[in-house]
Amino acid sequence: ATINTPTNSTNPVPTTMSTAGIPIKLLYEAESMKITVEMKNGETYRGMLLGAEDTMNLTLSDVVRTARNGQVSKLPSVYLRGGNVRFVALPNLLKSSPVFKKVAVMKKKMEQSESGPGKRKRE
């Protein structure tokens, strides 16, 4: 989802700002990588992430599906509904993602504002 700001003389091009949270942005960074998704019904899907949506709907290709009973099947592609996703396992490569650098900066700013003048530190 994007928010369009009105254009004006100093900013002729509309600017967009993503309203997606950090986990969703991380999913977008994982596109074209191999991920594992566990669904609420216990099934797991492992495949290449082709696309992700703000609702956590996912499109995977070259998928290996493992049913609750352990039966394994291969599928060319699947579309998983975000509301049924229990968790997503992402590649370790994403630990160095720019999203985490932004989180660290935000955390540092919050800690500085909490320990500013006139405020007590939490214990």
Long-range contacts (C-beta under 8 A, 24 or more apart in sequence): 1-54, 19-54, 20-54, 22-99, 22-103, 24-52, 24-54, 24-56, 25-99, 26-90, 26-94, 26-97, 26-99, 27-52, 27-56, 27-58, 27-88, 27-90, 28-52, 29-94, 29-97, 29-98, 29-99, 30-90, 30-91, 30-94, 33-90, 33-91, 33-93, 33-94, 34-91, 35-60, 35-88, 35-89, 35-90, 35-91, 36-88, 36-89, 37-80, 37-85, 37-87, 37-88, 37-89, 38-85, 38-86, 38-87, 38-88, 38-89, 39-80, 39-84, 39-85, 39-86, 40-84, 40-85, 40-86, 41-68, 41-84, 42-67, 42-68, 43-67, 43-68, 45-78, 45-80, 47-75, 47-77, 47-78, 50-77, 53-82, 55-82, 55-83, 56-82, 56-83, 56-85, 57-81, 57-82, 58-82, 58-85, 58-88
